[in-house]
Amino acid sequence: MALDIRPAVAAEFPAVADICAAAYAPFLEPGIRYVDVLRDVGARAAAAEVLVAADDGNLLGTVTFVPDGGPLGEIATPAETEFRMLAVDPAAQGRGVAGALMERVLAESRRPGKDGIVCSSLPIMRAAHRVYDRFGFRRAPERDWSPTAGVELLAFVRPLDGAAPRSR
C-alpha cells in the first residue's frame, strides 16, 4: 500500500475527528471528556501540524505533530519535537499506517536545533508502545505525568542522530 502522508485540509477535519474518536474509544474512561479534544481538529491545526495518511484519497490515520512547542506542547524541551494523537482507523490497523505516520514525524523532526522526539501515552495503549519501540523510542519514567486527576501518562523519548536520551 502506497500511503500519501500530508497535512490535513479543513474539509477533512470531520473525518480526522472520527478517526481519532474511533481509535481512542477503547481507552477512554466514561466521564473523561478527552473525546472533545480529539474531535477539535480545527484547534489542533491552528496550533500544530495535523498530518493524515491517505490511500487513494481515503483517510486511514492521523497524527498531530508539534515541532516547536506552543499550546499543544506537553513535555518537549526546546530541543525536542513532540507528537500527539497518533490514531489509525480501526479498520486499517495492522496495515503499516502508524509506521508511515511515524516515518514522517521522524523526517520532520530532523531539523536544526532538535535532538529528540517525545510523546505521552496511556499505560493501556500497548499496541502504540510497540510502534514506539520499533521506531527507537524508550520509556522515560522520570518524565511521566498526569494532566488531570486519575489520568497517568507514560513518557517516551527518541534521540535523533545519535543523541542520548535525557531527562527534562
C-alpha positions as a printed Julia matrix, in Angstrom:
168×3 Matrix{Float64}:
   0.0    0.0    0.0
   1.43   3.37  -1.03
   0.32   5.9    1.53
   0.27   9.63   0.98
   1.34  11.37   4.2
   0.42  15.05   4.08
  -1.13  17.91   6.04
  -4.88  17.62   6.54
  -7.08  20.15   4.78
 -10.06  21.76   6.51
 -12.6   19.71   4.55
 -11.03  16.57   6.06
 -11.26  17.71   9.69
 -14.56  15.86  10.38
 -13.07  12.6    9.04
  -9.89  13.15  11.09
 -12.08  13.73  14.17
 -13.94  10.48  13.51
 -10.68   8.52  13.13
  -9.32   9.92  16.39
 -12.53   9.23  18.3
 -12.8    5.67  16.96
  -9.15   4.82  17.6
  -9.19   6.19  21.15
 -12.66   4.88  22.12
 -11.38   1.66  23.76
  -9.07   3.68  26.03
 -11.32   6.49  27.23
 -12.92   6.21  30.65
 -16.57   7.25  30.92
 -16.87  10.84  32.05
 -13.45  11.89  30.71
 -14.09  14.5   28.03
 -10.88  13.91  26.07
 -13.02  12.9   23.12
 -13.91  16.59  22.74
 -10.19  17.39  22.41
  -9.73  14.55  19.9
 -12.59  15.9   17.8
 -11.38  19.53  17.82
  -9.15  19.16  14.78
  -9.51  22.82  13.83
  -7.93  23.97  17.1
  -5.09  21.45  16.7
  -4.45  22.53  13.12
  -4.25  26.17  14.25
  -1.58  25.34  16.85
   0.37  22.46  15.27
   0.6   20.29  12.15
  -2.2   17.76  11.68
  -0.95  15.11   9.29
  -3.01  12.41   7.6
  -2.26   9.1    5.94
  -4.37   8.57   2.84
  -4.64   5.67   0.41
  -6.27   6.56  -2.88
  -7.97   9.52  -1.18
  -9.29   7.51   1.77
  -8.09   8.75   5.15
  -6.68   5.91   7.24
  -4.81   7.66  10.05
  -3.58  10.88  11.55
  -1.02  12.35  13.92
  -0.61  15.81  15.39
   3.0   16.94  15.06
   4.2   19.66  17.43
   7.56  20.81  16.08
   8.16  23.83  18.31
   6.05  23.71  21.48
   3.18  26.13  21.77
  -0.2   25.34  23.28
  -0.08  21.67  22.25
   3.41  21.02  23.58
   3.21  18.94  26.72
   6.61  17.53  27.69
   9.07  18.55  24.95
  12.08  20.68  25.76
  13.09  23.39  23.25
  15.48  20.87  21.66
  12.73  18.29  21.08
   9.73  17.86  18.83
   6.6   16.15  20.07
   3.71  14.28  18.57
   0.24  13.63  19.88
  -2.93  11.82  18.95
  -1.46   9.16  16.69
  -4.61   7.41  15.51
  -5.4    4.82  12.88
  -8.9    3.94  11.71
  -9.68   0.62  13.44
 -10.46  -0.92  10.03
  -6.95  -0.02   8.81
  -4.96  -1.07  11.87
  -2.16  -3.54  11.22
  -1.51  -2.24   7.69
   1.51  -0.03   8.4
  -0.39   3.26   8.68
   1.05   4.17  12.11
   4.54   3.34  10.88
   4.17   5.58   7.84
   3.0    8.44  10.04
   5.92   7.84  12.42
   8.38   7.94   9.5
   7.03  11.38   8.58
   7.33  12.59  12.19
  10.95  11.36  12.28
  11.76  13.07   8.98
  10.13  16.35  10.06
  11.96  16.23  13.41
  15.4   16.21  11.81
  15.9   19.96  11.76
  18.5   22.31  13.2
  18.28  22.67  16.95
  16.32  19.45  17.51
  17.94  16.4   19.04
  14.96  14.31  20.09
  11.27  13.46  19.85
   8.87  12.86  22.74
   5.33  11.65  23.25
   2.99  10.65  26.05
   0.72   7.63  26.16
  -1.77   5.92  28.44
  -0.35   2.76  30.04
  -3.04   0.59  28.42
  -2.08   1.65  24.86
   0.27  -1.3   24.43
  -0.01  -1.51  20.64
   1.15   2.11  20.4
   4.03   1.33  22.75
   5.14  -1.45  20.38
   5.13   1.03  17.48
   7.21   3.48  19.52
   9.67   0.73  20.45
  10.02  -0.28  16.78
  10.97   3.32  15.97
  13.61   3.6   18.68
  11.59   5.28  21.42
  12.38   4.33  25.0
  10.45   4.87  28.19
  11.42   7.91  30.25
   9.7    7.25  33.61
  11.18  10.41  35.11
   9.04  12.37  32.63
   5.74  10.56  33.28
   2.99  12.99  34.23
  -0.69  13.49  34.94
  -2.72  16.1   33.02
  -5.72  15.61  35.3
  -6.66  13.59  38.37
  -6.94   9.9   37.56
  -5.08  10.1   34.24
  -1.46   8.97  34.3
   0.63   9.3   31.13
   3.84   7.48  30.28
   6.61   9.43  28.55
   8.57   8.06  25.59
  11.69   9.63  24.05
  13.72   9.06  20.93
  17.05  10.73  20.36
  17.9   11.95  16.86
  21.26  11.47  15.14
  22.82   9.52  17.98
  21.93  11.92  20.79
  21.42  10.14  24.1
  18.0   10.2   25.78
  17.91  12.74  28.58
  15.74  13.85  31.4
  13.87  17.1   31.38
